[in-house]
Amino acid sequence: MIDVEKLIAAAQSLEPLPASAVRLAKVVNDPESSVDDVADIVAYDQALAMTVLRMANSVASGSWTRITDVREAVMRLGGAQVLSAAIGAHARPLMSRALRSFGLDENELWRHSVRSALAVELMPKVWRRAVPPPTFAAALLHDVGKLVMDRFLAPEDLAMIRRAREEGHVDARTAEQEILDVNHAEVGGLVAQSWSLPEEIVRGIIFHHQPELVADPVTDRVYIANIIAHYPASAAAEGEEPDGEAAGDEAPAPAFPELDAEVRERLDLGDDDTMLRDLAEAVEAHFEERFAAYLEA
């Protein structure tokens, strides 16, 4: 059986974030901070500056004007996306590994994480919904707890979790909690705390499967981003005809899982999945370029 104490210790002992990322987290979360405050931190981290410039000049940023100045890049992206880039540069090598315990191949977890962060990035453009700055980083890191759990899950633990899911018809998080008394979201929150990230990010990670427990704007959006990131890419790319059938195909597009009713109401998403599908299509359209920007960090 899993040793929860060792699991917690491992979560707290992951390689710490670079100093620039920790400083950015504090600045971005401070309503009194300015573009210059963010740009000053980025300018003194050459690798981060290159990543920020690359992301600012990507197609996903929505402009054809090329930027070569860090301050202009920060203005185009915003502090929240810059923080996401800084954390992503550190997290990518960790989250690109295959996680056999979770059935994830190399890069699979990282692709899901970037897709989730991109969903948050596109919410203001597609939905015209404001996004609190900590949401980007929380979406990128929402599954970071799986890294730690993968190191400790024995075959018998996996078998029990699998059996709980199949026989009890519950999701992975619920099965983990039932069998291990801890789940990957909680472990991810411990990682975020050990990295000295703001409480809003920690909360968004811990409750990304249970937004009903906190009614929090960051958590609501991370919850939605995770759902969007799991939506089949092929379905998002094809889209749907107005009658609900996939374009060029007689079969309907896969349905989204049933959303928490209060989250749907808080975000004013309507009674159907139209807004979810619009966001999924936008994510699919921009994903490869955004993924490449993170990959080159």
C-alpha positions as CSV (number, residue, x, y, z in Angstrom):
1,M,0.0,0.0,0.0
2,I,1.2,3.5,-0.7
3,D,3.0,5.4,2.0
4,V,1.2,8.8,2.2
5,E,3.9,10.4,4.3
6,K,6.6,9.5,1.8
7,L,4.3,10.7,-1.0
8,I,3.9,14.1,0.7
9,A,7.7,14.3,1.3
10,A,8.4,13.6,-2.4
11,A,5.9,16.3,-3.4
12,Q,7.7,18.8,-1.3
13,S,11.1,17.8,-2.6
14,L,10.7,18.3,-6.3
15,E,13.3,20.6,-7.8
16,P,12.4,24.2,-6.8
17,L,11.2,26.7,-9.3
18,P,13.8,29.2,-10.6
19,A,14.0,32.4,-8.7
20,S,12.7,34.4,-11.6
21,A,9.5,32.3,-11.7
22,V,8.9,32.7,-8.0
23,R,9.4,36.5,-8.3
24,L,7.1,36.6,-11.3
25,A,4.4,34.7,-9.4
26,K,4.4,37.3,-6.7
27,V,4.5,40.3,-9.1
28,V,1.7,38.9,-11.4
29,N,-0.5,38.3,-8.3
30,D,0.0,41.8,-7.1
31,P,-2.6,44.2,-8.5
32,E,-0.2,47.1,-7.9
33,S,2.5,45.7,-10.2
34,S,3.2,47.1,-13.6
35,V,4.3,45.9,-17.0
36,D,7.8,47.2,-16.2
37,D,8.0,45.1,-13.1
38,V,7.3,42.0,-15.1
39,A,9.6,43.0,-17.9
40,D,12.5,43.7,-15.5
41,I,12.3,40.1,-14.2
42,V,12.1,38.6,-17.7
43,A,15.0,40.7,-19.1
44,Y,17.4,39.3,-16.5
45,D,16.6,35.7,-17.5
46,Q,17.9,35.2,-21.0
47,A,16.2,31.8,-21.6
48,L,12.9,33.1,-20.3
49,A,13.2,36.3,-22.4
50,M,13.7,34.2,-25.6
51,T,10.6,32.1,-24.7
52,V,8.5,35.1,-24.1
53,L,9.5,36.7,-27.4
54,R,8.8,33.5,-29.2
55,M,5.4,33.2,-27.7
56,A,4.6,36.8,-28.3
57,N,5.4,36.3,-32.0
58,S,3.4,33.1,-32.5
59,V,0.3,33.0,-34.6
60,A,-1.7,32.3,-31.4
61,S,-0.9,35.8,-30.1
62,G,-3.0,37.2,-32.9
63,S,-0.7,39.8,-34.5
64,W,1.5,39.9,-37.6
65,T,3.8,42.7,-36.2
66,R,7.0,41.1,-35.1
67,I,8.3,42.0,-31.6
68,T,12.0,42.1,-30.6
69,D,11.6,44.0,-27.3
70,V,10.9,42.2,-24.0
71,R,8.7,44.9,-22.7
72,E,6.5,44.9,-25.8
73,A,6.4,41.1,-25.6
74,V,5.2,41.3,-22.0
75,M,2.5,43.9,-23.0
76,R,1.3,41.6,-25.8
77,L,1.1,38.4,-23.7
78,G,0.3,39.9,-20.3
79,G,1.9,39.0,-17.0
80,A,-0.2,35.8,-16.5
81,Q,1.0,34.2,-19.7
82,V,4.6,35.3,-19.0
83,L,4.3,33.5,-15.6
84,S,2.9,30.5,-17.4
85,A,5.9,30.5,-19.7
86,A,8.3,30.8,-16.8
87,I,6.8,27.9,-15.0
88,G,6.4,25.9,-18.2
89,A,10.1,26.1,-18.9
90,H,10.8,24.5,-15.6
91,A,8.0,22.0,-15.6
92,R,8.3,20.8,-19.2
93,P,11.2,18.3,-18.6
94,L,9.4,16.9,-15.6
95,M,6.0,16.6,-17.2
96,S,7.3,15.3,-20.6
97,R,8.2,11.9,-19.0
98,A,6.1,8.8,-19.6
99,L,3.9,8.0,-16.6
100,R,3.3,4.3,-16.9
101,S,1.2,4.2,-13.7
102,F,-1.3,6.5,-15.4
103,G,-1.0,5.0,-18.9
104,L,0.6,8.1,-20.3
105,D,3.3,8.0,-23.0
106,E,6.2,10.4,-23.3
107,N,5.0,14.0,-23.8
108,E,1.3,13.0,-23.3
109,L,0.9,14.7,-19.9
110,W,2.8,17.8,-21.1
111,R,0.6,18.1,-24.2
112,H,-2.5,17.9,-22.0
113,S,-1.1,20.5,-19.7
114,V,-0.3,22.9,-22.6
115,R,-3.7,22.3,-24.1
116,S,-5.3,23.2,-20.8
117,A,-3.3,26.4,-20.5
118,L,-4.2,27.4,-24.0
119,A,-7.9,26.9,-23.3
120,V,-7.5,29.5,-20.5
121,E,-5.5,31.8,-22.8
122,L,-8.3,31.7,-25.4
123,M,-11.3,32.1,-23.0
124,P,-11.2,35.9,-23.2
125,K,-11.1,35.9,-27.0
126,V,-13.7,33.1,-27.7
127,W,-16.0,33.7,-24.8
128,R,-15.3,37.3,-23.9
129,R,-14.9,36.2,-20.3
130,A,-12.2,37.7,-18.0
131,V,-9.6,35.3,-16.7
132,P,-7.9,36.0,-13.3
133,P,-4.0,36.1,-13.8
134,P,-3.2,33.0,-11.7
135,T,-5.5,30.8,-13.9
136,F,-2.8,30.3,-16.6
137,A,-0.3,28.7,-14.3
138,A,-2.9,26.7,-12.4
139,A,-4.1,25.2,-15.7
140,L,-0.6,24.3,-16.8
141,L,0.2,22.6,-13.5
142,H,-3.2,21.1,-12.6
143,D,-1.9,17.5,-13.1
144,V,1.6,18.0,-11.7
145,G,0.7,15.6,-8.8
146,K,0.7,12.7,-11.1
147,L,4.5,13.0,-11.4
148,V,4.9,12.3,-7.8
149,M,2.3,9.6,-7.5
150,D,3.8,7.8,-10.5
151,R,7.0,7.2,-8.5
152,F,5.1,5.4,-5.7
153,L,2.2,3.5,-7.2
154,A,2.9,-0.2,-7.0
155,P,1.2,-2.7,-9.3
156,E,-1.2,-3.7,-6.6
157,D,-2.2,-0.1,-6.0
158,L,-2.9,0.3,-9.7
159,A,-5.0,-2.9,-9.8
160,M,-7.1,-1.7,-7.0
161,I,-7.7,1.7,-8.5
162,R,-8.5,0.2,-11.8
163,R,-11.0,-2.2,-10.2
164,A,-12.6,0.7,-8.2
165,R,-13.1,2.7,-11.5
166,E,-14.5,-0.3,-13.4
167,E,-16.7,-1.7,-10.7
168,G,-17.7,1.5,-8.9
169,H,-18.0,3.5,-12.1
170,V,-16.1,6.4,-10.6
171,D,-13.5,8.8,-12.0
172,A,-9.8,8.4,-11.5
173,R,-9.6,11.0,-8.7
174,T,-12.4,9.4,-6.7
175,A,-10.8,6.0,-7.1
176,E,-7.4,7.3,-6.0
177,Q,-9.0,8.8,-2.9
178,E,-10.9,5.7,-2.0
179,I,-7.9,3.4,-2.4
180,L,-5.0,5.7,-1.3
181,D,-6.6,8.3,0.9
182,V,-5.0,10.9,-1.3
183,N,-5.4,12.0,-5.0
184,H,-3.3,13.6,-7.6
185,A,-5.0,17.0,-7.3
186,E,-4.1,17.2,-3.6
187,V,-0.5,16.1,-4.2
188,G,-0.3,18.7,-7.0
189,G,-1.4,21.3,-4.5
190,L,1.5,20.3,-2.2
191,V,3.9,20.7,-5.1
192,A,2.6,24.2,-5.8
193,Q,2.9,25.1,-2.1
194,S,6.5,23.9,-2.0
195,W,7.2,26.1,-5.0
196,S,5.9,29.1,-3.1
197,L,3.1,29.8,-5.7
198,P,0.2,32.0,-4.8
199,E,-2.8,30.4,-2.9
200,E,-5.1,31.0,-5.9
201,I,-2.9,28.6,-8.0
202,V,-2.7,26.1,-5.2
203,R,-6.5,26.1,-4.8
204,G,-7.0,25.8,-8.6
205,I,-4.9,22.7,-8.7
206,I,-6.4,21.0,-5.6
207,F,-10.0,21.5,-6.6
208,H,-9.8,21.3,-10.4
209,H,-12.0,18.2,-10.3
210,Q,-14.3,19.5,-7.5
211,P,-15.1,23.2,-8.2
212,E,-18.3,22.9,-6.2
213,L,-16.2,22.8,-3.0
214,V,-14.8,26.3,-3.4
215,A,-16.8,28.4,-5.9
216,D,-13.6,30.1,-7.0
217,P,-13.1,31.9,-10.3
218,V,-9.7,30.4,-10.9
219,T,-10.8,26.9,-10.1
220,D,-13.9,27.2,-12.3
221,R,-11.8,28.0,-15.3
222,V,-9.2,25.3,-14.6
223,Y,-12.0,22.8,-14.3
224,I,-13.3,23.8,-17.7
225,A,-9.9,23.9,-19.3
226,N,-9.2,20.4,-18.2
227,I,-12.4,19.2,-19.8
228,I,-11.6,21.1,-23.0
229,A,-8.1,19.6,-23.1
230,H,-9.6,16.0,-22.8
231,Y,-12.1,16.6,-25.6
232,P,-11.1,14.6,-28.7
233,A,-8.9,16.7,-30.9
234,S,-10.3,15.2,-34.1
235,A,-13.8,16.2,-33.1
236,A,-12.7,19.8,-32.2
237,A,-11.0,20.1,-35.5
238,E,-14.0,18.9,-37.5
239,G,-16.5,20.9,-35.7
240,E,-20.2,20.4,-35.9
241,E,-23.0,21.3,-38.3
242,P,-25.9,23.3,-36.8
243,D,-28.0,20.2,-36.6
244,G,-25.4,18.7,-34.2
245,E,-23.7,16.4,-36.6
246,A,-20.0,16.4,-37.3
247,A,-19.0,18.3,-40.5
248,G,-18.8,15.9,-43.4
249,D,-19.9,13.0,-41.2
250,E,-23.2,11.5,-40.2
251,A,-22.1,10.7,-36.7
252,P,-22.6,13.3,-34.0
253,A,-19.5,14.8,-32.3
254,P,-18.6,13.3,-28.9
255,A,-20.5,14.9,-26.1
256,F,-18.7,16.8,-23.3
257,P,-19.1,15.4,-19.8
258,E,-21.9,16.9,-17.8
259,L,-20.7,20.1,-16.3
260,D,-21.2,21.2,-12.7
261,A,-24.4,23.2,-12.9
262,E,-23.1,26.0,-10.7
263,V,-19.9,26.4,-12.8
264,R,-22.1,26.6,-15.9
265,E,-24.2,29.3,-14.3
266,R,-21.2,31.3,-12.9
267,L,-19.5,31.4,-16.3
268,D,-22.8,31.9,-18.1
269,L,-22.2,29.1,-20.5
270,G,-25.8,28.5,-21.5
271,D,-27.8,25.3,-21.5
272,D,-25.9,23.5,-24.3
273,D,-22.3,22.8,-25.3
274,T,-22.0,25.4,-28.0
275,M,-19.5,27.6,-26.1
276,L,-17.5,24.6,-25.0
277,R,-17.2,23.4,-28.6
278,D,-16.3,26.9,-29.8
279,L,-13.4,26.9,-27.3
280,A,-12.3,23.4,-28.2
281,E,-12.1,24.3,-31.8
282,A,-10.0,27.4,-31.1
283,V,-7.7,25.4,-28.9
284,E,-7.2,22.8,-31.7
285,A,-6.5,25.5,-34.2
286,H,-3.7,27.1,-32.2
287,F,-2.4,24.1,-30.2
288,E,0.6,22.9,-32.3
289,E,2.1,26.4,-32.5
290,R,1.7,27.1,-28.8
291,F,3.1,23.6,-27.9
292,A,6.1,24.3,-30.1
293,A,6.8,27.5,-28.2
294,Y,6.8,25.7,-24.9
295,L,8.8,22.8,-26.4
296,E,11.6,25.2,-27.4
297,A,11.8,26.8,-24.0
